[in-house]
Amino acid sequence: MRLRNDFEKRLFIGIPAGREIKPIMFDIQSSMEHKPGQIRWVPPKNIHMTLFFLGNVCLDGIPKLTEALEDVVALNHFRASIEKTGVFPSTRNPKIFWLGVGRGRQKMILLHEKVKKAVSLFKEGKKEENFIPHISIGRAAKSYGKIDVLPFLEYVYSPRELDVNSVVLYESQLLAEGGEYKVLTRFPLN
């Protein structure tokens, strides 16, 4: 989605996770055969768990959005485990390759609900989506044909611990080489 003018930013709220996931990325990527360019892997610096995607937000609304998010930090920090693999929307038509949350899943859902409630006035469009706590690590290119995802889905790795101690308001800039994410504000949890 393009910005309509210079007075908007494309925003989302998430939890950084690159440091925890980086050590297993090469092995996970190597677990499946695919043609070069068939899957665009997310660079470690951009790896995060999206709690809520806002879309385009007017610049003058960002201070109020920031204020609304400050109420979310009343939650205590917690630990979650990253311990499974999956694809969206289906194994026959994989578009997103992801790592899922095991322990801490319910707390992640609660955090999502609190963020959603706090920022709902700033959401572009009101489409309701089912939240599944996950970390997107790759996207399939449309023009490269079928991908055998079974090795990815069967890949076993030691659970990675994710210390959920802050929520981040990110700006997403769409570039030809992929998304560039910039931290606008970090909200520490108690």
C-alpha positions in Angstrom: 0.0 0.0 0.0 1.4 3.4 -1.0 1.4 6.4 1.3 -1.1 8.9 0.1 1.1 11.8 0.9 4.1 13.0 2.8 2.0 13.5 5.9 1.6 9.7 6.6 3.6 6.8 7.8 3.0 3.1 7.4 3.0 1.7 10.9 2.8 -1.5 12.9 3.3 -2.7 16.4 5.6 -5.6 17.1 8.1 -7.4 19.3 11.8 -7.6 18.0 13.0 -11.2 17.7 16.0 -11.2 15.3 18.7 -11.8 18.0 16.9 -14.9 19.3 16.1 -16.3 15.8 19.4 -15.5 13.9 21.3 -18.6 15.2 18.9 -21.0 13.6 18.0 -19.1 10.4 20.7 -20.6 8.1 19.8 -24.2 9.1 16.1 -23.6 8.7 16.6 -22.0 5.3 18.9 -24.9 4.2 16.3 -27.4 5.3 14.4 -27.2 2.0 15.4 -27.2 -1.6 14.3 -24.1 -3.5 15.4 -22.1 -6.5 17.4 -18.9 -5.9 14.8 -16.1 -5.6 11.9 -18.5 -4.9 11.8 -17.5 -1.3 12.7 -14.1 0.1 14.1 -14.6 3.6 13.6 -11.9 6.1 17.0 -10.3 7.1 17.7 -10.9 10.8 17.6 -7.1 11.5 13.9 -7.1 10.4 12.7 -10.2 12.2 9.9 -9.4 14.6 6.5 -10.6 15.8 3.7 -8.4 14.5 1.1 -7.7 17.2 -0.9 -5.3 15.1 -0.6 -3.8 11.6 -2.0 -0.2 11.4 -1.3 0.8 7.8 -1.1 4.5 7.0 -1.4 6.8 9.9 -1.3 10.6 9.7 1.8 12.2 11.2 -0.3 14.4 13.5 -2.0 11.3 14.9 1.2 9.6 16.0 1.5 11.4 19.3 -2.0 10.2 20.3 -1.1 6.7 19.1 2.0 6.7 21.2 0.0 7.9 24.2 -2.6 5.1 23.6 0.2 2.5 23.5 1.8 3.7 26.8 -1.2 2.2 28.6 -0.3 -1.3 27.2 3.0 -1.3 29.1 1.0 -1.9 32.3 1.6 -5.6 31.5 4.5 -7.5 33.1 7.2 -8.8 30.8 7.2 -12.5 30.1 9.1 -15.2 28.3 7.8 -17.1 25.3 9.2 -20.0 23.4 9.6 -20.1 19.6 9.4 -23.8 18.8 7.5 -24.8 15.6 7.3 -24.0 11.9 4.3 -23.3 9.6 3.1 -21.7 6.4 0.2 -19.4 5.5 -2.2 -19.7 3.9 -1.8 -23.4 3.2 0.9 -26.1 2.4 -0.4 -26.2 -1.2 0.0 -22.5 -1.6 2.6 -21.3 0.8 3.1 -17.5 0.8 4.5 -16.9 4.3 7.0 -19.1 6.2 6.8 -18.7 9.9 8.0 -19.8 13.3 5.3 -20.3 16.0 5.0 -19.6 19.7 4.6 -22.4 22.2 4.9 -21.4 25.8 3.7 -17.9 26.4 1.1 -18.1 23.5 -1.8 -17.0 25.7 0.1 -14.1 27.1 1.0 -13.1 23.5 -2.7 -13.2 22.6 -3.6 -11.1 25.6 -0.9 -8.6 24.7 -2.3 -8.5 21.1 -5.8 -7.9 22.4 -4.6 -5.0 24.6 -2.7 -3.4 21.7 -5.6 -3.9 19.4 -8.0 -2.2 21.8 -5.6 0.7 22.4 -4.9 1.5 18.8 -8.2 0.5 17.1 -9.0 4.2 16.3 -5.9 4.5 14.2 -6.4 1.3 12.1 -7.0 1.9 8.4 -10.0 -0.2 7.5 -11.8 -2.4 10.1 -11.0 -5.9 8.6 -11.0 -8.3 11.6 -8.2 -10.9 11.4 -7.6 -14.0 13.6 -4.3 -13.4 15.5 -1.9 -16.4 15.4 1.3 -15.6 17.3 4.2 -16.1 14.8 7.4 -14.7 13.4 7.4 -14.4 9.6 10.8 -15.5 8.3 10.2 -15.8 4.6 7.9 -15.0 1.7 7.4 -17.1 -1.4 7.8 -15.3 -4.8 4.7 -15.5 -6.9 6.4 -16.4 -10.2 8.5 -19.4 -9.2 6.1 -22.3 -9.0 5.5 -25.0 -6.4 7.6 -25.3 -3.3 7.9 -28.5 -1.3 7.3 -27.2 2.2 7.4 -30.6 4.0 11.1 -30.4 5.0 10.4 -27.0 6.5 7.4 -28.1 8.4 9.2 -31.2 9.7 12.3 -29.2 10.7 13.1 -29.7 14.4 15.1 -27.2 16.4 15.6 -26.5 20.1 13.0 -24.0 21.3 14.3 -20.4 21.3 13.5 -18.3 24.3 12.1 -14.9 23.6 12.1 -12.4 26.4 9.0 -10.2 25.7 10.1 -7.1 27.6 9.0 -4.3 25.3 6.5 -3.5 22.5 7.8 -1.4 19.6 6.0 1.0 17.3 7.7 0.5 13.9 7.6 2.5 10.6 7.6 0.2 7.6 9.1 1.6 4.4 8.5 -0.4 1.2 11.6 -0.5 -0.9 12.4 -2.4 -4.1 14.7 -4.8 -2.2 12.1 -5.4 0.6 10.7 -3.7 3.7 12.9 -1.5 5.8 11.7 -1.2 9.4 12.5 1.7 11.7 11.9 1.8 15.4 9.8 4.9 16.2 9.1 4.2 19.9 10.0 1.4 22.3 7.6 0.8 25.2 9.2 -1.3 28.0 6.9 -3.7 29.8 6.9 -3.8 33.6 
